[in-house]
Every structure is written in structure tokens, then in C-alpha cells.
């Protein structure tokens, strides 16, 4: 059994990721360059975390 994700969910993920990352960046900094740097770091962190959860669930589904 494999875990499948439709492309529709991925298309919903991108604007949500951008909005969350921009809000976090803007709440911590006032300069545009610092906001964008924080936004990229937050987006990478969130994506890595979500990918890690996906990998764990995929491994668990292979064991079943």
C-alpha cells in the first residue's frame, strides 16, 4: 500500500506555505531583505518537516 497525494493538494500547499512564511518573516523583521530571507528559511523548514512526516508514513505503509 502506498500513500498517494493528488496534485490538487500540492497546489493548495504552495500559497498556504507562502502566506505562512511571509507572515512569520514580517512579524520578526521590518526590512524587506530580512523578511524575504526569513520567509525562505521558514518555507524550507516547513517543507522539510512535512516531507519528513510523509517519509515516515510511507515507511509505515510499506510495513503493513
Biopython code that builds the backbone (N, CA, C, O; Angstrom):
import numpy as np
from Bio.PDB.StructureBuilder import StructureBuilder

atoms = [
    (1, "UNK", "N", (0.845, -1.171, 0.000)),
    (1, "UNK", "CA", (0.000, 0.000, 0.000)),
    (1, "UNK", "C", (0.897, 1.243, 0.000)),
    (1, "UNK", "O", (1.809, 1.350, 0.820)),
    (2, "UNK", "N", (0.644, 2.157, -0.896)),
    (2, "UNK", "CA", (1.393, 3.403, -0.975)),
    (2, "UNK", "C", (0.480, 4.577, -0.659)),
    (2, "UNK", "O", (-0.727, 4.531, -0.894)),
    (3, "UNK", "N", (1.078, 5.619, -0.126)),
    (3, "UNK", "CA", (0.345, 6.844, 0.145)),
    (3, "UNK", "C", (0.454, 7.721, -1.092)),
    (3, "UNK", "O", (1.559, 8.048, -1.527)),
    (4, "UNK", "N", (-0.674, 8.101, -1.655)),
    (4, "UNK", "CA", (-0.679, 8.935, -2.849)),
    (4, "UNK", "C", (-1.228, 10.314, -2.505)),
    (4, "UNK", "O", (-2.154, 10.442, -1.704)),
    (5, "UNK", "N", (-0.654, 11.336, -3.115)),
    (5, "UNK", "CA", (-1.114, 12.701, -2.901)),
    (5, "UNK", "C", (-1.476, 13.281, -4.255)),
    (5, "UNK", "O", (-0.681, 13.230, -5.193)),
    (6, "UNK", "N", (-2.665, 13.829, -4.354)),
    (6, "UNK", "CA", (-3.071, 14.394, -5.628)),
    (6, "UNK", "C", (-2.377, 15.731, -5.852)),
    (6, "UNK", "O", (-1.958, 16.388, -4.899)),
    (7, "UNK", "N", (-2.260, 16.125, -7.098)),
    (7, "UNK", "CA", (-1.613, 17.383, -7.453)),
    (7, "UNK", "C", (-2.417, 18.569, -6.941)),
    (7, "UNK", "O", (-1.859, 19.646, -6.727)),
    (8, "UNK", "N", (-3.710, 18.389, -6.743)),
    (8, "UNK", "CA", (-4.555, 19.453, -6.206)),
    (8, "UNK", "C", (-4.137, 19.869, -4.806)),
    (8, "UNK", "O", (-4.157, 21.055, -4.477)),
    (9, "UNK", "N", (-3.756, 18.895, -3.974)),
    (9, "UNK", "CA", (-3.288, 19.219, -2.633)),
    (9, "UNK", "C", (-1.967, 19.983, -2.678)),
    (9, "UNK", "O", (-1.734, 20.886, -1.874)),
    (10, "UNK", "N", (-1.115, 19.618, -3.614)),
    (10, "UNK", "CA", (0.157, 20.330, -3.740)),
    (10, "UNK", "C", (-0.069, 21.770, -4.195)),
    (10, "UNK", "O", (0.653, 22.674, -3.774)),
    (11, "UNK", "N", (-1.064, 21.987, -5.049)),
    (11, "UNK", "CA", (-1.361, 23.342, -5.496)),
    (11, "UNK", "C", (-1.956, 24.188, -4.372)),
    (11, "UNK", "O", (-1.798, 25.409, -4.371)),
    (12, "UNK", "N", (-2.624, 23.566, -3.434)),
    (12, "UNK", "CA", (-3.129, 24.287, -2.266)),
    (12, "UNK", "C", (-2.012, 24.544, -1.249)),
    (12, "UNK", "O", (-2.078, 25.506, -0.484)),
    (13, "UNK", "N", (-1.006, 23.701, -1.241)),
    (13, "UNK", "CA", (0.103, 23.819, -0.291)),
    (13, "UNK", "C", (0.972, 25.039, -0.568)),
    (13, "UNK", "O", (1.421, 25.701, 0.367)),
    (14, "UNK", "N", (1.215, 25.342, -1.833)),
    (14, "UNK", "CA", (2.137, 26.429, -2.176)),
    (14, "UNK", "C", (1.669, 27.806, -1.710)),
    (14, "UNK", "O", (2.459, 28.514, -1.086)),
    (15, "UNK", "N", (0.422, 28.229, -1.978)),
    (15, "UNK", "CA", (0.017, 29.550, -1.462)),
    (15, "UNK", "C", (-0.068, 29.588, 0.065)),
    (15, "UNK", "O", (0.223, 30.612, 0.682)),
    (16, "UNK", "N", (-0.465, 28.476, 0.664)),
    (16, "UNK", "CA", (-0.514, 28.414, 2.117)),
    (16, "UNK", "C", (0.884, 28.536, 2.710)),
    (16, "UNK", "O", (1.083, 29.237, 3.702)),
    (17, "UNK", "N", (1.839, 27.863, 2.112)),
    (17, "UNK", "CA", (3.231, 27.944, 2.559)),
    (17, "UNK", "C", (3.769, 29.361, 2.409)),
    (17, "UNK", "O", (4.443, 29.868, 3.306)),
    (18, "UNK", "N", (3.477, 29.998, 1.288)),
    (18, "UNK", "CA", (3.948, 31.369, 1.066)),
    (18, "UNK", "C", (3.327, 32.325, 2.079)),
    (18, "UNK", "O", (4.026, 33.181, 2.622)),
    (19, "UNK", "N", (2.041, 32.198, 2.341)),
    (19, "UNK", "CA", (1.372, 33.092, 3.283)),
    (19, "UNK", "C", (1.918, 32.929, 4.697)),
    (19, "UNK", "O", (2.205, 33.917, 5.373)),
    (20, "UNK", "N", (2.059, 31.699, 5.138)),
    (20, "UNK", "CA", (2.569, 31.444, 6.490)),
    (20, "UNK", "C", (3.991, 31.958, 6.623)),
    (20, "UNK", "O", (4.325, 32.613, 7.611)),
    (21, "UNK", "N", (4.829, 31.669, 5.640)),
    (21, "UNK", "CA", (6.225, 32.084, 5.699)),
    (21, "UNK", "C", (6.364, 33.604, 5.683)),
    (21, "UNK", "O", (7.183, 34.160, 6.414)),
    (22, "UNK", "N", (5.572, 34.273, 4.859)),
    (22, "UNK", "CA", (5.629, 35.735, 4.810)),
    (22, "UNK", "C", (5.149, 36.368, 6.113)),
    (22, "UNK", "O", (5.730, 37.354, 6.566)),
    (23, "UNK", "N", (4.116, 35.828, 6.712)),
    (23, "UNK", "CA", (3.623, 36.376, 7.985)),
    (23, "UNK", "C", (4.662, 36.199, 9.081)),
    (23, "UNK", "O", (4.897, 37.115, 9.870)),
    (24, "UNK", "N", (5.286, 35.026, 9.134)),
    (24, "UNK", "CA", (6.321, 34.801, 10.142)),
    (24, "UNK", "C", (7.499, 35.744, 9.911)),
    (24, "UNK", "O", (8.011, 36.342, 10.858)),
    (25, "UNK", "N", (7.932, 35.880, 8.653)),
    (25, "UNK", "CA", (9.039, 36.775, 8.350)),
    (25, "UNK", "C", (8.720, 38.232, 8.663)),
    (25, "UNK", "O", (9.564, 38.947, 9.203)),
    (26, "UNK", "N", (7.519, 38.676, 8.332)),
    (26, "UNK", "CA", (7.138, 40.068, 8.556)),
    (26, "UNK", "C", (6.915, 40.362, 10.036)),
    (26, "UNK", "O", (7.075, 41.505, 10.465)),
    (27, "UNK", "N", (6.554, 39.368, 10.811)),
    (27, "UNK", "CA", (6.341, 39.610, 12.232)),
    (27, "UNK", "C", (7.659, 39.699, 12.999)),
    (27, "UNK", "O", (7.684, 40.174, 14.135)),
    (28, "UNK", "N", (8.753, 39.244, 12.385)),
    (28, "UNK", "CA", (10.046, 39.269, 13.071)),
    (28, "UNK", "C", (10.961, 40.393, 12.595)),
    (28, "UNK", "O", (11.849, 40.817, 13.335)),
    (29, "UNK", "N", (10.760, 40.875, 11.385)),
    (29, "UNK", "CA", (11.668, 41.872, 10.813)),
    (29, "UNK", "C", (10.869, 42.996, 10.156)),
    (29, "UNK", "O", (9.676, 42.857, 9.882)),
    (30, "UNK", "N", (11.560, 44.116, 9.910)),
    (30, "UNK", "CA", (10.920, 45.247, 9.223)),
    (30, "UNK", "C", (11.537, 45.517, 7.856)),
    (30, "UNK", "O", (10.884, 46.111, 6.999)),
    (31, "UNK", "N", (12.775, 45.096, 7.635)),
    (31, "UNK", "CA", (13.437, 45.330, 6.354)),
    (31, "UNK", "C", (13.062, 44.229, 5.369)),
    (31, "UNK", "O", (12.962, 43.057, 5.731)),
    (32, "UNK", "N", (12.858, 44.630, 4.120)),
    (32, "UNK", "CA", (12.384, 43.688, 3.095)),
    (32, "UNK", "C", (13.348, 42.528, 2.897)),
    (32, "UNK", "O", (12.910, 41.383, 2.793)),
    (33, "UNK", "N", (14.636, 42.791, 2.844)),
    (33, "UNK", "CA", (15.613, 41.717, 2.627)),
    (33, "UNK", "C", (15.577, 40.699, 3.764)),
    (33, "UNK", "O", (15.639, 39.493, 3.527)),
    (34, "UNK", "N", (15.477, 41.186, 4.990)),
    (34, "UNK", "CA", (15.405, 40.275, 6.133)),
    (34, "UNK", "C", (14.101, 39.481, 6.136)),
    (34, "UNK", "O", (14.085, 38.305, 6.502)),
    (35, "UNK", "N", (13.010, 40.126, 5.728)),
    (35, "UNK", "CA", (11.728, 39.414, 5.645)),
    (35, "UNK", "C", (11.810, 38.290, 4.625)),
    (35, "UNK", "O", (11.357, 37.177, 4.891)),
    (36, "UNK", "N", (12.386, 38.572, 3.456)),
    (36, "UNK", "CA", (12.486, 37.546, 2.418)),
    (36, "UNK", "C", (13.431, 36.420, 2.826)),
    (36, "UNK", "O", (13.170, 35.253, 2.534)),
    (37, "UNK", "N", (14.524, 36.763, 3.497)),
    (37, "UNK", "CA", (15.432, 35.716, 3.993)),
    (37, "UNK", "C", (14.727, 34.814, 5.001)),
    (37, "UNK", "O", (14.834, 33.589, 4.933)),
    (38, "UNK", "N", (14.013, 35.425, 5.926)),
    (38, "UNK", "CA", (13.265, 34.649, 6.921)),
    (38, "UNK", "C", (12.171, 33.823, 6.257)),
    (38, "UNK", "O", (11.908, 32.694, 6.673)),
    (39, "UNK", "N", (11.538, 34.372, 5.236)),
    (39, "UNK", "CA", (10.491, 33.652, 4.511)),
    (39, "UNK", "C", (11.034, 32.388, 3.863)),
    (39, "UNK", "O", (10.424, 31.323, 3.957)),
    (40, "UNK", "N", (12.184, 32.508, 3.206)),
    (40, "UNK", "CA", (12.781, 31.337, 2.548)),
    (40, "UNK", "C", (13.183, 30.291, 3.580)),
    (40, "UNK", "O", (12.933, 29.102, 3.384)),
    (41, "UNK", "N", (13.797, 30.716, 4.668)),
    (41, "UNK", "CA", (14.212, 29.754, 5.699)),
    (41, "UNK", "C", (13.004, 29.047, 6.312)),
    (41, "UNK", "O", (13.041, 27.838, 6.541)),
    (42, "UNK", "N", (11.946, 29.790, 6.573)),
    (42, "UNK", "CA", (10.740, 29.189, 7.141)),
    (42, "UNK", "C", (10.086, 28.221, 6.157)),
    (42, "UNK", "O", (9.636, 27.145, 6.550)),
    (43, "UNK", "N", (10.032, 28.599, 4.886)),
    (43, "UNK", "CA", (9.434, 27.719, 3.872)),
    (43, "UNK", "C", (10.223, 26.419, 3.738)),
    (43, "UNK", "O", (9.634, 25.347, 3.605)),
    (44, "UNK", "N", (11.541, 26.510, 3.772)),
    (44, "UNK", "CA", (12.377, 25.303, 3.692)),
    (44, "UNK", "C", (12.157, 24.437, 4.923)),
    (44, "UNK", "O", (12.056, 23.215, 4.812)),
    (45, "UNK", "N", (12.082, 25.063, 6.104)),
    (45, "UNK", "CA", (11.896, 24.308, 7.328)),
    (45, "UNK", "C", (10.546, 23.585, 7.320)),
    (45, "UNK", "O", (10.478, 22.397, 7.637)),
    (46, "UNK", "N", (9.484, 24.290, 6.962)),
    (46, "UNK", "CA", (8.149, 23.684, 6.940)),
    (46, "UNK", "C", (8.083, 22.559, 5.910)),
    (46, "UNK", "O", (7.517, 21.501, 6.182)),
    (47, "UNK", "N", (8.659, 22.785, 4.733)),
    (47, "UNK", "CA", (8.641, 21.757, 3.693)),
    (47, "UNK", "C", (9.437, 20.530, 4.118)),
    (47, "UNK", "O", (9.010, 19.401, 3.879)),
    (48, "UNK", "N", (10.584, 20.742, 4.745)),
    (48, "UNK", "CA", (11.388, 19.614, 5.237)),
    (48, "UNK", "C", (10.630, 18.827, 6.298)),
    (48, "UNK", "O", (10.650, 17.596, 6.294)),
    (49, "UNK", "N", (9.970, 19.524, 7.196)),
    (49, "UNK", "CA", (9.189, 18.869, 8.238)),
    (49, "UNK", "C", (8.057, 18.042, 7.635)),
    (49, "UNK", "O", (7.845, 16.894, 8.025)),
    (50, "UNK", "N", (7.331, 18.629, 6.683)),
    (50, "UNK", "CA", (6.238, 17.910, 6.037)),
    (50, "UNK", "C", (6.747, 16.706, 5.237)),
    (50, "UNK", "O", (6.114, 15.650, 5.232)),
    (51, "UNK", "N", (7.882, 16.867, 4.569)),
    (51, "UNK", "CA", (8.463, 15.756, 3.818)),
    (51, "UNK", "C", (8.890, 14.638, 4.765)),
    (51, "UNK", "O", (8.726, 13.458, 4.453)),
    (52, "UNK", "N", (9.434, 15.009, 5.916)),
    (52, "UNK", "CA", (9.814, 14.003, 6.910)),
    (52, "UNK", "C", (8.619, 13.203, 7.386)),
    (52, "UNK", "O", (8.700, 11.982, 7.522)),
    (53, "UNK", "N", (7.513, 13.879, 7.642)),
    (53, "UNK", "CA", (6.287, 13.182, 8.039)),
    (53, "UNK", "C", (5.820, 12.255, 6.927)),
    (53, "UNK", "O", (5.398, 11.130, 7.193)),
    (54, "UNK", "N", (5.894, 12.720, 5.679)),
    (54, "UNK", "CA", (5.499, 11.889, 4.536)),
    (54, "UNK", "C", (6.361, 10.623, 4.463)),
    (54, "UNK", "O", (5.842, 9.529, 4.240)),
    (55, "UNK", "N", (7.665, 10.773, 4.649)),
    (55, "UNK", "CA", (8.573, 9.622, 4.572)),
    (55, "UNK", "C", (8.248, 8.615, 5.672)),
    (55, "UNK", "O", (8.209, 7.411, 5.416)),
    (56, "UNK", "N", (8.017, 9.091, 6.882)),
    (56, "UNK", "CA", (7.669, 8.186, 7.986)),
    (56, "UNK", "C", (6.372, 7.442, 7.674)),
    (56, "UNK", "O", (6.291, 6.231, 7.878)),
    (57, "UNK", "N", (5.361, 8.150, 7.184)),
    (57, "UNK", "CA", (4.094, 7.494, 6.847)),
    (57, "UNK", "C", (4.252, 6.507, 5.698)),
    (57, "UNK", "O", (3.610, 5.457, 5.681)),
    (58, "UNK", "N", (5.108, 6.848, 4.738)),
    (58, "UNK", "CA", (5.353, 5.939, 3.626)),
    (58, "UNK", "C", (6.028, 4.651, 4.099)),
    (58, "UNK", "O", (5.663, 3.560, 3.661)),
    (59, "UNK", "N", (6.997, 4.774, 4.978)),
    (59, "UNK", "CA", (7.687, 3.600, 5.512)),
    (59, "UNK", "C", (6.721, 2.738, 6.311)),
    (59, "UNK", "O", (6.734, 1.513, 6.191)),
    (60, "UNK", "N", (5.882, 3.373, 7.129)),
    (60, "UNK", "CA", (4.887, 2.621, 7.907)),
    (60, "UNK", "C", (3.915, 1.903, 6.975)),
    (60, "UNK", "O", (3.527, 0.770, 7.257)),
    (61, "UNK", "N", (3.520, 2.526, 5.888)),
    (61, "UNK", "CA", (2.572, 1.882, 4.971)),
    (61, "UNK", "C", (3.218, 0.710, 4.248)),
    (61, "UNK", "O", (2.527, -0.247, 3.899)),
    (62, "UNK", "N", (4.533, 0.761, 4.013)),
    (62, "UNK", "CA", (5.208, -0.376, 3.389)),
    (62, "UNK", "C", (5.281, -1.575, 4.335)),
    (62, "UNK", "O", (5.284, -2.720, 3.883)),
    (63, "UNK", "N", (5.340, -1.321, 5.639)),
    (63, "UNK", "CA", (5.447, -2.406, 6.618)),
    (63, "UNK", "C", (4.132, -3.139, 6.828)),
    (63, "UNK", "O", (4.117, -4.289, 7.269)),
    (64, "UNK", "N", (3.041, -2.477, 6.514)),
    (64, "UNK", "CA", (1.716, -3.078, 6.757)),
    (64, "UNK", "C", (1.367, -4.034, 5.657)),
    (64, "UNK", "O", (0.294, -4.639, 5.682)),
]
sb = StructureBuilder()
sb.init_structure("model")
sb.init_model(0)
sb.init_chain("A")
sb.init_seg("    ")
for serial, (resi, resn, name, xyz) in enumerate(atoms, 1):
    if name == "N":
        sb.init_residue(resn, " ", resi, " ")
    sb.init_atom(name, np.array(xyz, "f"), 0.0, 1.0, " ", f" {name:<3s}", serial, name[0])
structure = sb.get_structure()
